[in-house]
Amino acid sequence: MQPSYRSGLGSFVYIAIVCLLSCNEGKGQSPGWNQVGQSGPAPSARGGSTMTYDPVRGAAVLFGGNDGIKRADTWEWNGVSWLQIATPGPSGRAYHSMAFDTARNRVLLFGGATASGLVGDTWEWDGATWTQVATSGPGGRCGPIMTFDTQRGRAILFGGQGSGPAFGDTWEWDGAAWSQVHTGGTGAPSPRFYGGMAYDQGRGRTVMFAGQNAANVFFDDTWEWDGSSWTLATSTGPSPRASIAMVYDASRSVCLSHGGRDSLGRDLDETWEWNGSSWSLALSVGPGPRRAHAATYDSTRRRPIVFGGYGSAAFNDTWELSLGPNAPVTMALTPTAGGPPGTVDHAMTALPGGGALLFGGDTGTPYPVLTFELRGATWTKKFSTNNPMVRRAHALALDRTRQNNVLFGGVNPAGLTLSDTWTWADDSWTLHRPTVAPAARSRHRMTLDRNRDEVVLFGGESANGNALGDFWSWDGTSWSNVPAPALPPPRFAHGLAFDEFRGQLVLFGGRDGGQTLGDLWEWDGIQWLPIVPNPAPSGSWTPGPRSDFAMSYDPNAERVVVHGGLAGACLGDLWTWNGTSWTYHEPGPTSLSTRHGHTLVFERSSNRHLIYGGTCNSQTNAELWEAGLPVFWRWSPYGSGCIGSQGTPQLTVKNGSSAIIGQTLQLEISNVPTFGPFASAFGVLGINRSLFLGQPIPFDLGFFQLPGCLAWTSSDFSFAASLPVNGISTWDFPLANTGLLLGFELNLQGICFESPAYSRWASVSNAAIVRVGSR
């Protein structure tokens, strides 16, 4: 493949594009179960161990189990490797239960079978020390089923096996003591043990499935607990089974059940999901048939995790489940100087001329945060003659149209909710006094709507604690209600960002005062529309309900970005939205801690996405991080071709091909005439789609005796395509493995030579824009 033409700029682009190098692109996990963590130490092969996820410390905690001996070891899985924690704690045991108490940030452990018999003790793990917190409560038993209700702040425990028949009682732990909330019997699940239980955060229900009793009867019924009573959700589902692993998958808003043993004594490998109304088979093949394995949900990396269990042998393998689009992300800590103290509920946005502006926030101390500017890695405290009142939970937006930054609302240290409007420009704050303005509020969100060229504001929390659902715009001098036929439901602590590539305002999540939301809305300048994301291969695939997260737009990735937040516990995951589907971004070896109340800002002058501040477990953060997102390739056709002897040629990207650095992009030109032994189709590469030979595009090719045909791109290079097969020629286009190409747009068009008998000597295709990416 040789170009027929080069210019100065064209030579550089040609060398960059067609020099094919090896590809070292980072990959996310493939959909399905993936085995991980096989290098380095790991817990011994065992069954009857229990695992739960500590979102504060970003680790799955595993305790005990039976490998021939009732073990008392504590292990942590950080997403990459296992680490044994050498510390005294509960006695060796198996078939106990564990859950993470999000109200007190402790791992809770209850009961189990020890070498000396059944126990009913209660322990807590704070990440460093095991502490026994109760000896009274449900009583000694093994195989009880437990989870944690994040909305009510209670651990829920059901059943278990004692020295006689199975138990059918329901207990709750409030952090200080156990209380029996249901004795069982009528209106409750039948007595059982070795079942599965998970808390459905989206629906606010504890879900219990399967199990067995002392008479070796296996169950397939599904029950839900709302905090006061049990309801039979369905009497049928997957076949009767026990010793299952069950978790709530927040990314797809479903409860997952894996494996177990059925009533015929067969170990199972199926993965089923419960969506709140019915069961469906998600995967028929997984880590391998097993029972009595440990499982939890990694809320930082958004992965169900399975460890060990019994099957054809005792296992000590570790597996993670991915059932939706994913891609890598890099996180790098950026050392800075002169910065503000650790803060939460501050506001931060990009400055018009580069850099970032930060104002306010809660430091957890009497010392307030006023105005700081970030340039490179240096913070500078700014002083203005007139300053906004110290505050938190306010909103700050960049107004690129008027080259300033706009601040509105928040709460001052005295608890007064504010309704003032300020702008920052030329190192000075200016107070505005519009005659009409939004009511006082906090935890609202603002951004620049490029369609209106105005800063827009949606929602927030009123002075009396109510969620607001009004929609406003700021034109630089005044506020006005934005007319809309319908609005998203009221909310606060949500996300709002403008998708510049698609020209859409995107709203996501938050709280309505009663529950955490996970809905998605878009504003096209005329109306708000609820958006249903494309599903993953099995069920939905979303960040899930959350509030107090950070959200912005990344022009390199051409996607809206969501990071962290609250969903009963602190989150640390990162997602992007492309207008049709969500992508979860796998963290690399370096990742920042879970947090909420932080900010996410794209700073254009340095081409970087910045994450600052936030809190989890009352610890404010002063770190500045940079997030490196992939650049996603795309293509779109434009223009129109002119008819030839075989019809109008059409240029498309071959199905399955992609414009990723280090790979070969394959294009197809259809309706190509077939004659002679020589190539009759060529591809044209243009760097410019505004000018052709110095003339505006589209350019009438009648000048070249091609009446009715148009050039839609400059003609900087041409490449011979393959001989047509069934009227289709293939155009292979190698792309160099260099970051210089990321985000580069190629303008492509096809030209087909006609037989001498046709009225024109050639016909041309439509054109296409192809953006080069790393994903």
C-alpha positions in Angstrom: 0.0 0.0 0.0 1.7 3.2 -1.2 0.4 6.8 -1.1 0.2 8.6 -4.4 0.7 12.0 -2.9 2.4 13.6 0.1 2.8 17.1 1.4 4.8 18.5 4.4 2.0 18.0 6.9 0.8 15.0 5.0 4.2 13.3 5.3 4.1 13.6 9.1 0.6 12.2 9.2 1.5 9.4 6.8 4.5 8.3 8.8 2.4 8.3 12.0 -0.5 6.5 10.5 0.8 3.8 8.2 3.8 2.7 10.3 2.4 -0.4 11.8 3.9 -1.3 15.2 3.1 -3.9 17.8 0.0 -3.2 20.0 0.3 -3.0 23.8 -3.2 -1.7 24.5 -4.4 -2.4 28.0 -7.5 -4.7 28.2 -10.3 -4.9 30.6 -11.7 -8.2 31.7 -13.6 -10.3 29.2 -17.3 -10.8 30.0 -18.1 -13.7 32.3 -16.1 -15.3 35.2 -12.4 -14.6 35.2 -9.9 -16.4 37.4 -7.5 -14.0 39.2 -4.9 -13.9 41.9 -3.1 -17.1 41.3 0.4 -15.7 42.0 1.6 -15.2 45.5 0.2 -16.6 48.8 -3.5 -17.4 49.1 -5.8 -19.0 51.7 -5.6 -22.8 51.7 -8.1 -24.9 49.8 -11.3 -24.9 51.9 -15.0 -24.7 52.2 -17.3 -23.1 54.7 -15.3 -19.9 54.9 -17.1 -16.5 54.7 -16.2 -13.3 53.0 -17.5 -9.7 53.0 -16.3 -6.5 51.4 -14.9 -3.5 53.4 -15.5 -0.5 51.1 -13.6 1.9 53.5 -10.4 0.0 53.1 -11.1 -1.3 49.6 -10.6 -5.0 50.5 -12.6 -8.2 50.7 -12.1 -9.8 54.1 -12.2 -13.6 54.4 -12.2 -15.5 57.7 -12.0 -19.2 58.6 -13.3 -22.2 56.9 -12.5 -25.9 56.9 -9.5 -27.4 55.1 -9.4 -30.4 57.4 -9.0 -28.1 60.3 -11.4 -25.3 61.4 -9.3 -22.3 60.5 -9.0 -19.0 62.4 -7.0 -17.0 59.8 -7.9 -13.6 58.4 -7.2 -12.7 54.8 -7.7 -9.7 52.6 -8.1 -9.5 48.8 -7.3 -6.1 47.3 -8.3 -6.9 43.8 -4.8 -8.0 42.8 -3.5 -10.3 45.5 -4.2 -12.0 48.9 -2.6 -10.8 52.1 -2.8 -12.7 55.4 -3.4 -10.6 58.4 -1.6 -12.0 61.4 -3.8 -11.1 64.3 -5.7 -12.9 67.1 -9.5 -13.1 66.8 -12.4 -15.5 66.8 -11.7 -19.2 67.4 -11.3 -21.4 64.3 -14.6 -22.1 62.7 -16.6 -22.8 59.5 -20.1 -22.1 58.3 -20.3 -18.8 60.2 -21.8 -15.6 58.7 -20.3 -12.2 57.9 -21.5 -8.8 56.7 -20.1 -5.3 56.5 -21.7 -2.8 58.9 -21.8 0.4 56.8 -23.2 2.4 59.7 -20.2 1.7 61.9 -17.6 0.7 59.2 -16.9 -2.7 60.7 -16.9 -6.2 59.5 -19.5 -8.2 61.5 -19.0 -11.9 62.2 -21.5 -14.3 63.9 -21.5 -17.9 65.0 -20.4 -21.0 63.2 -19.1 -24.5 64.0 -15.8 -24.7 65.9 -13.8 -27.8 66.9 -15.6 -27.8 70.2 -19.1 -27.2 68.9 -21.6 -24.6 67.8 -21.0 -21.0 68.9 -23.2 -17.9 69.0 -20.6 -15.2 69.6 -20.4 -11.8 67.7 -17.2 -10.2 66.6 -16.2 -7.0 64.8 -13.1 -6.3 62.6 -12.0 -2.7 62.1 -9.2 -3.5 59.7 -6.6 -4.0 62.4 -8.2 -5.8 65.4 -10.9 -8.3 66.1 -13.1 -7.4 69.0 -15.8 -9.6 70.6 -18.8 -7.4 71.0 -21.5 -9.9 72.2 -22.0 -13.4 73.5 -25.8 -13.3 73.8 -28.2 -13.2 70.9 -29.4 -15.7 68.4 -27.6 -18.6 70.1 -25.1 -21.2 68.9 -25.6 -22.3 65.3 -23.9 -22.9 62.0 -25.0 -22.0 58.5 -27.1 -18.9 59.5 -27.8 -16.5 56.6 -26.9 -12.8 57.1 -26.6 -9.5 55.2 -26.6 -5.8 56.1 -29.5 -3.4 55.5 -27.7 -0.2 54.5 -30.8 2.0 54.6 -31.9 1.0 58.1 -28.4 0.4 59.5 -29.1 -3.1 60.7 -27.6 -6.5 60.1 -30.3 -9.1 59.3 -29.8 -12.8 60.3 -32.1 -15.7 59.6 -32.1 -19.3 60.7 -29.2 -21.7 60.9 -28.6 -25.2 62.2 -28.5 -25.9 65.9 -28.2 -29.1 67.8 -31.7 -30.1 66.7 -34.0 -28.9 63.9 -33.1 -25.8 61.9 -34.0 -22.4 63.1 -36.6 -20.1 61.4 -36.1 -17.0 63.5 -35.1 -13.5 62.3 -32.7 -11.3 64.2 -31.3 -7.8 63.8 -28.0 -6.3 65.0 -28.0 -2.5 65.6 -24.3 -2.2 66.5 -24.8 -2.8 70.2 -27.1 -5.8 70.7 -29.2 -8.4 68.9 -33.0 -8.3 68.9 -35.3 -11.0 67.7 -37.7 -9.3 65.2 -39.6 -12.4 64.0 -40.0 -15.8 65.7 -40.8 -17.6 62.5 -43.8 -19.8 61.6 -46.7 -18.3 59.7 -45.8 -15.6 57.3 -42.1 -16.4 57.4 -39.7 -18.7 55.5 -39.5 -22.2 56.8 -36.6 -23.1 59.0 -33.4 -23.5 57.1 -29.6 -23.1 56.8 -27.0 -22.9 54.1 -29.2 -20.5 52.0 -28.3 -17.2 50.4 -29.1 -13.7 51.4 -28.3 -10.2 49.9 -29.6 -6.7 50.4 -31.1 -5.2 47.3 -30.0 -1.5 47.6 -32.1 -0.3 44.7 -35.3 -1.7 46.1 -34.6 -1.5 49.8 -35.3 -5.2 50.5 -33.4 -8.1 52.0 -33.7 -11.1 49.6 -33.3 -14.7 50.8 -33.2 -17.7 48.5 -32.7 -21.5 48.8 -31.2 -23.5 51.7 -32.0 -26.8 53.3 -33.4 -28.1 56.6 -32.3 -30.8 59.0 -34.4 -33.4 57.2 -32.3 -32.8 54.0 -35.2 -31.0 52.2 -33.8 -28.5 49.8 -35.7 -25.2 48.9 -36.2 -23.0 45.9 -38.4 -20.3 47.3 -37.5 -16.6 47.4 -38.4 -14.3 50.3 -38.0 -10.6 51.0 -37.7 -8.8 54.3 -38.8 -5.1 54.4 -37.7 -4.4 58.0 -40.9 -5.6 59.6 -42.3 -8.6 57.8 -41.4 -11.4 55.3 -43.1 -11.7 51.9 -42.9 -14.7 49.7 -41.7 -13.2 46.4 -41.9 -16.4 44.4 -42.3 -20.1 45.2 -40.3 -21.2 42.2 -36.9 -20.2 40.7 -33.7 -22.1 40.1 -34.0 -25.8 41.2 -33.9 -26.4 44.9 -30.4 -26.1 46.3 -28.3 -25.2 49.3 -24.7 -24.1 50.1 -25.0 -21.3 47.5 -23.1 -18.0 47.2 -25.3 -15.0 46.9 -24.5 -11.2 46.5 -26.1 -8.0 45.3 -24.6 -6.8 42.0 -25.1 -3.0 42.2 -23.8 -2.5 38.6 -26.8 -4.4 37.2 -29.2 -4.0 40.2 -29.8 -7.7 40.6 -29.1 -10.3 43.3 -26.8 -13.1 42.0 -26.8 -16.7 43.1 -24.0 -19.0 42.1 -23.4 -22.7 42.5 -24.5 -24.8 45.5 -25.6 -28.5 45.8 -29.0 -29.8 44.6 -31.3 -32.4 46.2 -29.6 -35.1 44.1 -26.2 -34.4 45.5 -24.9 -32.7 42.4 -22.6 -29.6 42.7 -23.7 -26.8 40.5 -22.0 -24.1 38.4 -24.9 -21.9 37.3 -25.2 -18.2 37.9 -28.7 -16.9 38.3 -30.0 -13.4 38.8 -33.0 -12.0 40.6 -34.3 -8.7 39.4 -37.0 -8.2 42.0 -39.7 -10.0 40.2 -38.3 -13.1 38.5 -35.2 -15.3 38.2 -33.2 -15.7 35.0 -30.1 -17.7 34.1 -27.2 -15.4 33.6 -24.4 -17.9 33.0 -24.5 -21.7 32.8 -20.7 -22.0 33.1 -18.6 -20.3 35.8 -15.8 -21.1 38.1 -16.7 -24.7 38.1 -19.3 -26.8 40.1 -18.9 -26.0 43.8 -20.7 -25.5 47.1 -19.9 -23.9 50.5 -17.8 -21.3 48.7 -17.3 -17.7 49.9 -18.6 -14.7 47.9 -18.9 -11.0 48.2 -19.4 -7.9 46.0 -16.4 -5.6 45.5 -18.1 -2.2 45.4 -14.9 -0.4 44.5 -14.1 -2.5 41.4 -17.8 -3.4 40.8 -17.2 -7.2 40.7 -18.8 -10.2 42.4 -15.9 -12.3 43.9 -15.9 -16.0 44.6 -13.3 -17.9 46.6 -12.8 -21.7 47.1 -15.5 -24.1 48.2 -16.0 -27.9 47.7 -16.6 -29.7 44.5 -14.5 -32.4 42.8 -11.9 -31.3 45.5 -11.4 -28.5 47.9 -10.6 -25.3 46.0 -8.5 -22.2 46.8 -9.1 -20.3 43.5 -10.4 -16.7 43.2 -12.8 -15.6 40.6 -14.4 -12.3 39.5 -17.5 -11.8 37.4 -17.8 -9.1 34.7 -21.0 -8.9 32.7 -20.8 -5.6 31.0 -18.6 -3.2 29.0 -15.4 -2.4 30.8 -12.1 -0.6 30.0 -8.9 0.3 31.9 -8.3 3.6 33.7 -5.1 4.9 35.2 -4.9 6.9 38.4 -1.9 9.0 39.4 -1.4 11.0 42.6 -0.1 14.5 41.8 2.1 16.1 44.5 1.1 19.7 44.9 2.3 22.7 47.0 0.4 25.4 48.9 -3.0 23.7 48.7 -6.1 24.0 50.8 -6.6 21.6 53.8 -8.6 18.4 53.2 -12.1 19.4 52.4 -15.5 17.9 51.5 -18.6 19.5 49.9 -16.4 22.1 48.3 -16.8 23.4 44.7 -14.1 23.2 42.0 -14.2 23.9 38.3 -11.8 24.8 35.4 -10.8 28.4 34.9 -11.4 30.0 31.4 -7.7 30.5 30.7 -6.5 27.2 32.1 -6.0 25.9 35.6 -8.8 25.3 38.2 -10.7 27.3 40.8 -11.7 26.0 44.2 -13.9 27.7 46.8 -15.3 26.7 50.2 -16.0 23.3 51.7 -16.0 21.6 55.1 -12.6 20.8 56.6 -13.9 19.4 59.8 -12.2 22.2 61.6 -13.0 25.8 62.4 -10.7 26.9 59.6 -12.6 27.9 56.4 -11.5 27.5 52.8 -11.9 30.5 50.7 -10.5 30.9 47.1 -7.7 28.9 45.6 -6.4 28.6 42.1 -4.5 25.6 40.8 -1.9 26.1 38.0 0.0 22.9 37.2 1.0 21.5 40.5 0.8 24.7 42.5 -2.1 26.0 44.6 -2.3 29.8 45.2 -4.5 31.3 47.8 -6.3 34.3 46.2 -7.5 37.5 47.9 -10.4 39.6 46.7 -11.7 42.9 48.1 -15.2 41.4 48.2 -15.6 37.6 49.0 -18.5 35.2 49.1 -19.4 34.0 52.6 -17.7 30.8 53.7 -19.9 27.8 52.8 -20.2 24.2 51.8 -22.5 22.2 49.4 -22.6 25.1 46.9 -22.1 24.9 43.1 -19.5 26.4 40.9 -19.4 26.4 37.1 -17.2 27.6 34.3 -18.9 30.0 31.9 -16.6 29.9 28.9 -19.0 32.1 27.0 -18.4 35.0 29.4 -15.0 33.9 30.5 -15.8 33.7 34.2 -16.9 31.3 36.9 -20.3 31.3 38.5 -21.1 30.4 42.1 -24.5 30.0 43.7 -26.0 28.9 47.0 -24.7 26.5 49.7 -24.8 26.5 53.5 -22.8 28.7 55.7 -21.2 27.6 59.0 -24.2 28.8 61.0 -26.4 26.5 59.0 -28.1 29.2 56.9 -29.0 28.1 53.4 -27.9 30.7 50.8 -29.2 32.1 47.5 -26.5 34.5 46.4 -24.9 34.6 43.0 -21.2 35.5 42.4 -18.8 35.5 39.5 -15.0 35.1 39.6 -12.9 36.9 36.9 -9.5 38.7 36.9 -8.7 37.6 40.4 -11.8 39.2 41.9 -15.3 38.1 43.1 -18.4 40.1 42.0 -21.7 39.9 43.8 -24.8 40.0 41.5 -28.2 41.0 42.7 -30.7 39.8 40.0 -34.3 40.6 40.6 -35.3 36.9 40.0 -33.2 34.0 41.3 -33.5 30.4 42.4 -34.6 29.9 46.0 -32.0 29.2 48.7 -30.5 25.7 48.3 -27.6 23.4 48.8 -26.3 20.3 47.1 -27.6 21.5 43.7 -25.6 21.1 40.5 -24.6 23.6 37.8 -22.8 23.4 34.4 -22.5 25.3 31.2 -25.1 24.3 28.5 -23.2 24.9 25.3 -26.5 24.8 23.3 -27.8 27.8 25.2 -24.4 29.3 26.1 -25.7 29.7 29.5 -24.9 28.2 32.9 -27.8 25.9 34.0 -28.8 24.8 37.5 -31.0 21.8 38.5 -32.5 20.7 41.8 -30.9 20.8 45.2 -32.0 20.7 48.8 -34.1 23.5 50.2 -33.6 25.2 53.5 -36.2 22.9 55.1 -34.6 19.8 53.7 -36.9 19.1 50.8 -35.6 17.9 47.4 -36.0 20.5 44.6 -36.7 19.8 40.9 -36.6 23.2 39.3 -34.4 24.1 36.3 -32.8 27.5 35.9 -30.3 29.3 33.5 -27.9 32.2 34.1 -27.1 34.5 31.1 -24.5 36.5 32.9 -26.8 39.1 34.4 -30.1 37.3 35.3 -31.6 34.0 36.2 -34.7 32.6 34.5 -36.7 29.4 34.7 -36.0 27.2 31.7 -39.4 26.1 30.2 -39.8 22.4 29.8 -42.9 20.2 29.2 -41.7 17.9 32.0 -38.9 17.8 34.5 -36.9 14.9 36.1 -38.1 14.2 39.7 -36.8 16.5 42.4 -33.4 15.5 43.8 -30.1 16.7 45.4 -26.5 15.5 45.5 -26.9 14.3 41.9 -24.7 14.7 38.8 -25.0 17.2 36.0 -22.7 17.5 33.0 -22.9 18.7 29.4 -21.9 16.1 26.7 -20.1 18.3 24.2 -19.8 15.7 21.5 -23.5 14.8 21.5 -24.8 18.3 22.5 -26.9 16.8 25.4 -27.2 17.8 29.1 -26.9 14.7 31.2 -28.4 14.3 34.7 -27.8 11.2 36.9 -28.7 9.9 40.3 -28.8 11.7 43.6 -31.3 11.6 46.5 -35.0 12.6 46.6 -35.0 12.8 50.4 -36.3 9.3 50.9 -34.2 7.1 48.7 -31.0 7.0 46.6 -31.7 7.4 42.8 -30.0 5.7 39.8 -32.1 7.2 37.0 -30.6 8.9 34.0 -32.1 11.9 32.1 -31.0 14.0 29.1 -32.0 17.5 28.0 -31.7 18.3 24.3 -32.6 22.0 24.6 -36.4 21.3 24.3 -37.3 18.5 26.6 -36.0 16.2 29.4 -36.2 12.6 28.5 -35.6 9.5 30.7 -32.9 7.4 29.3 -32.8 3.6 29.5 -29.1 2.5 29.0 -28.4 -0.4 26.6 -28.2 -3.6 28.7 -25.1 -5.8 29.1 -25.2 -9.3 27.7 -27.1 -10.3 30.9 -29.3 -7.6 32.4 -28.7 -4.0 33.0 -25.2 -2.5 33.5 -25.1 0.8 35.3 -23.3 2.6 38.2 -26.3 1.9 40.3 -28.1 4.3 42.6 -25.8 6.8 44.3 -25.5 10.3 45.7 -22.8 12.9 46.5 -20.6 11.6 43.7 -18.4 13.6 41.2 -19.4 14.0 37.6 -18.0 15.8 34.6 -17.3 15.6 30.8 -14.0 14.3 29.3 -13.5 15.6 25.7 -10.7 13.1 25.1 -12.9 10.1 25.9 -15.9 12.0 24.5 -17.9 10.7 27.5 -19.6 11.9 30.7 -17.6 10.6 33.7 -19.0 9.5 37.1 -16.8 8.7 40.1 -17.4 7.5 43.7 -20.2 8.7 45.9 -22.5 7.1 48.5 -24.8 4.0 48.2 -25.1 3.0 51.8 -21.3 2.8 51.8 -18.5 4.9 50.2 -17.8 4.1 46.5 -14.6 4.5 44.5 -15.6 3.2 41.1 -15.4 5.1 37.8 -17.9 4.9 34.9 -18.4 6.7 31.6 -21.6 7.3 29.6 -21.5 7.6 25.8 -25.2 8.3 25.2 -26.3 4.7 24.8 -24.5 2.6 27.4 -22.3 2.7 30.5 -18.7 1.5 30.6 -17.1 0.5 33.9 -13.4 1.4 34.1 -11.1 -1.2 35.7 -8.6 0.5 38.1 -4.9 -0.2 37.6 -2.4 -1.1 40.3 -2.7 2.5 41.7 -6.1 3.7 42.7 -7.5 6.3 45.0 -9.6 5.5 48.1 -13.4 5.4 48.2 -15.0 8.8 48.8 -17.9 11.2 48.4 -18.3 15.0 48.5 -15.3 15.4 46.1 -14.9 17.1 42.7 -14.0 15.9 39.2 -12.7 18.6 36.8 -11.4 18.4 33.2 -8.6 21.0 32.9 -8.2 21.7 29.2 -4.9 23.6 29.2 -3.0 20.6 30.6 -5.4 18.1 29.1 -6.0 16.2 32.4 -8.9 15.0 34.5 -8.5 16.0 38.1 -10.1 14.5 41.2 -9.8 16.5 44.5 -10.8 16.2 48.1 -13.8 14.3 49.5 -14.3 12.1 52.5 -15.1 8.6 53.8 -15.4 7.6 57.4 -15.1 11.3 58.5 -11.6 11.6 57.1 -11.3 14.6 54.8 -8.9 14.4 51.9 -6.4 16.9 50.4 -5.0 14.8 47.6 -5.0 15.7 43.9 -5.3 12.8 41.5 -5.3 12.6 37.7 -7.5 10.1 35.9 -6.3 8.8 32.6 -9.3 7.5 30.5 -9.1 5.6 27.3 -9.8 7.4 24.0 -12.7 5.6 22.3 -12.6 5.1 18.6 -15.7 5.9 16.5 -16.8 6.4 12.9 -19.7 8.1 11.2 -20.6 8.4 7.5 -21.3 11.8 6.0 -22.0 13.2 2.5 -23.3 11.2 -0.4 -21.8 9.3 -3.4 -22.6 9.5 -7.1 -24.1 6.6 -9.0 -21.9 4.3 -11.0 -22.5 1.3 -13.3 -23.1 -1.0 -10.3 -25.0 1.5 -8.2 -23.7 4.2 -5.7 -20.5 3.1 -4.0 -20.8 2.9 -0.2 -17.9 3.3 2.2 -18.2 1.5 5.6 -16.0 0.1 8.4 -15.9 -3.6 8.1 -18.0 -5.4 10.7 -15.7 -6.3 13.6 -13.0 -3.9 12.7 -12.0 -0.9 14.7 -9.7 2.1 14.5 -7.4 1.3 17.5 -3.7 2.2 17.6 -1.5 -0.8 16.8 -4.2 -2.5 14.8 -5.4 -2.5 11.1 -8.6 -0.7 10.4 -10.5 -2.5 7.6 -12.9 -0.5 5.4 -15.2 -1.8 2.7 -16.2 -0.1 -0.6 -19.3 -1.7 -2.0 -20.9 -1.5 -5.5 -17.5 -1.6 -7.2 -17.4 -2.3 -10.9 -15.5 -5.5 -11.9 -13.3 -5.4 -15.0 -9.7 -6.2 -15.8 -6.9 -7.5 -13.6 -6.2 -4.2 -11.9 -7.5 -2.5 -8.8 -10.6 -0.5 -9.7 -11.2 1.0 -6.3 -9.0 3.4 -4.3 -9.4 5.0 -0.9 -8.7 8.6 -0.3 -7.4 10.0 3.0 -7.9 13.6 3.8 -6.6 15.7 6.7 -9.1 18.5 6.0 -12.8 18.3 5.4 -13.2 22.1 4.9 -11.1 22.7 1.8 -10.3 20.7 -1.4 -7.5 22.1 -3.5 -8.1 25.4 -1.7 -11.8 25.4 -2.5 -14.7 24.9 0.0 -16.0 21.3 0.6 -18.1 19.8 -0.8 -16.2 20.4 -4.0 -17.9 19.7 -7.4 -15.8 17.1 -9.2 -17.4 18.2 -12.5 -14.1 20.1 -12.9 -12.5 16.7 -13.3 -15.2 15.5 -15.7 -17.2 13.7 -13.0 -20.5 15.6 -13.2 -22.8 15.0 -10.2 -20.0 13.8 -8.0 -18.6 15.6 -4.9 -15.4 15.5 -3.0 -16.1 15.5 0.8 -12.5 15.6 2.0 -9.1 16.9 1.0 -7.2 14.4 -1.1 -3.9 14.1 0.7 -3.2 10.4 0.1 -4.8 7.7 -2.0 -4.5 3.9 -1.4 -5.3 1.0 -3.7 -8.0 -1.3 -2.4 -8.3 -5.0 -3.1 -9.8 -6.4 -6.2 -13.6 -6.5 -5.7 -15.3 -9.8 -4.7 -19.0 -9.7 -5.3 -18.7 -6.0 -5.8 -16.9 -5.3 -2.5 -13.3 -4.1 -2.2 -11.4 -4.1 1.1 -9.2 -1.2 2.2 -6.7 -2.2 4.9 -5.4 0.8 6.9 -2.7 0.0 9.5 -2.5 2.4 12.5 0.7 3.0 14.4 0.9 2.1 18.1 1.5 5.7 19.2 -0.3 8.1 21.5 0.1 10.8 18.9 -2.8 9.3 17.0 -5.2 9.2 19.9 -8.2 11.4 19.1 -6.9 12.0 15.5 -9.8 12.2 13.0 -9.3 10.6 9.5 -11.5 11.8 6.7 -12.0 9.0 4.1 -13.7 8.6 0.8 -13.7 5.9 -1.9 -13.3 6.3 -5.7 -14.2 3.6 -8.2 -13.0 3.5 -11.8 -15.6 2.7 -14.4 -15.4 0.7 -17.6 -14.8 2.7 -20.8 -18.5 2.0 -21.8 -19.9 4.0 -18.8 -20.8 7.7 -19.2 -18.2 8.8 -16.5 -14.7 7.5 -16.0 -15.3 7.1 -12.2 -17.8 7.2 -9.4 -17.2 8.2 -5.8 -18.6 7.0 -2.5 -19.9 8.8 0.6 -17.3 9.9 3.1 -16.6 8.8 6.7 -15.0 10.3 9.7 -13.0 7.8 11.7 -11.6 8.9 15.1 -8.6 6.8 16.3 -8.7 5.5 19.8 -7.1 3.1 22.3 -10.4 1.3 22.9 
